[in-house]
């Protein structure tokens, strides 16, 4: 799939692919503008339970500091978050160790519902 990420995640095709919660998204958002990461984070909140998101940038759903829970409590209800460390030399794009951020959409209900393709 190629094209603008913002257009794709707003499309009916993305909505149709995400139904059933059997979706894994790898968002290599380290070099994306913050506005794109923010748009992704808002759109991903409406994914059905079970969808998995891996991000390179911790700003998709910040959770490292205790203050984050009070700033965005909804993210902590909607996602199970885990930081995964890869060891030195484990990835081809970086010789150092690093972190990828894994989010799994929980069963919590989003106030706006889920992504539903239009017919």
C-alpha positions as CSV (number, residue, x, y, z in Angstrom):
1,X,0.0,0.0,0.0
2,X,1.5,3.3,-1.0
3,X,0.3,6.9,-0.7
4,X,-0.3,9.5,2.0
5,X,-0.8,7.9,5.4
6,X,-3.4,10.4,6.4
7,X,-5.5,9.7,3.3
8,X,-5.2,5.9,3.8
9,X,-6.2,5.8,7.5
10,X,-9.2,8.1,6.7
11,X,-10.3,5.7,3.9
12,X,-13.0,3.1,3.8
13,X,-10.4,0.6,2.8
14,X,-8.5,1.1,6.1
15,X,-11.8,0.8,8.0
16,X,-12.7,-2.5,6.2
17,X,-9.2,-3.9,6.8
18,X,-9.3,-3.2,10.5
19,X,-12.7,-4.9,11.2
20,X,-12.4,-8.0,13.4
21,X,-9.4,-6.7,15.3
22,X,-6.9,-8.9,13.4
23,X,-4.8,-6.1,12.3
24,X,-1.1,-5.2,13.1
25,X,0.1,-1.7,12.2
26,X,3.8,-0.9,12.0
27,X,4.1,2.9,12.1
28,X,7.7,4.0,11.5
29,X,6.8,7.5,12.6
30,X,10.2,8.7,13.8
31,X,10.6,11.2,10.9
32,X,6.9,12.1,10.5
33,X,5.7,15.6,11.5
34,X,4.1,15.7,14.9
35,X,0.8,16.5,13.2
36,X,0.8,13.2,11.3
37,X,1.6,11.2,14.5
38,X,-1.3,13.1,16.3
39,X,-3.7,12.3,13.4
40,X,-2.6,8.6,13.6
41,X,-3.1,8.5,17.4
42,X,-6.6,10.0,17.1
43,X,-7.7,7.7,14.2
44,X,-6.2,4.5,15.9
45,X,-8.4,5.1,19.0
46,X,-11.4,4.0,16.9
47,X,-9.8,0.7,15.9
48,X,-11.7,-2.4,17.0
49,X,-10.4,-4.3,20.1
50,X,-7.5,-6.6,19.4
51,X,-5.8,-4.4,16.8
52,X,-2.0,-4.1,17.5
53,X,0.1,-1.0,16.7
54,X,3.8,-0.8,16.8
55,X,5.4,2.7,16.7
56,X,8.9,4.0,16.7
57,X,8.0,7.4,18.3
58,X,6.8,7.4,21.9
59,X,4.5,10.5,21.1
60,X,1.8,8.3,19.6
61,X,0.5,7.6,23.1
62,X,3.0,9.0,25.6
63,X,3.0,6.8,28.7
64,X,6.5,6.9,30.2
65,X,5.9,9.4,32.9
66,X,3.3,9.3,35.6
67,X,1.9,12.7,34.5
68,X,0.8,11.2,31.1
69,X,-2.0,9.2,32.8
70,X,-3.6,12.3,34.1
71,X,-3.2,14.2,30.8
72,X,-4.7,11.5,28.6
73,X,-6.6,9.0,30.7
74,X,-8.6,7.7,27.7
75,X,-5.4,6.4,26.0
76,X,-4.8,4.3,29.1
77,X,-8.3,2.9,28.9
78,X,-8.2,2.2,25.2
79,X,-4.7,0.6,24.9
80,X,-2.5,-1.9,26.6
81,X,1.0,-0.3,26.2
82,X,4.4,-1.9,26.3
83,X,7.9,-0.7,25.5
84,X,10.0,-3.3,23.8
85,X,13.8,-3.0,23.7
86,X,15.8,-4.5,20.9
87,X,19.4,-5.5,21.7
88,X,22.5,-3.9,20.1
89,X,22.8,-5.0,16.4
90,X,19.3,-6.6,16.3
91,X,17.9,-4.3,13.6
92,X,19.4,-3.4,10.3
93,X,18.7,0.4,10.5
94,X,20.5,0.9,13.8
95,X,23.6,-0.6,15.5
96,X,22.6,0.5,19.0
97,X,19.8,-0.8,21.2
98,X,16.5,0.9,20.9
99,X,12.8,0.9,21.7
100,X,9.6,0.2,19.8
101,X,6.3,1.0,21.4
102,X,3.5,-1.7,21.3
103,X,-0.1,-0.7,21.8
104,X,-3.0,-3.2,21.7
105,X,-6.5,-1.9,21.5
106,X,-8.4,-3.1,24.6
107,X,-12.1,-3.9,24.9
108,X,-12.9,-0.4,26.4
109,X,-15.6,1.4,24.4
110,X,-14.5,4.5,22.5
111,X,-17.0,7.4,23.0
112,X,-17.3,7.8,19.2
113,X,-17.6,4.1,18.4
114,X,-15.3,2.2,16.1
115,X,-14.2,2.7,12.5
116,X,-17.1,1.5,10.3
117,X,-16.8,1.5,6.6
118,X,-19.4,3.5,4.8
119,X,-21.6,1.6,2.3
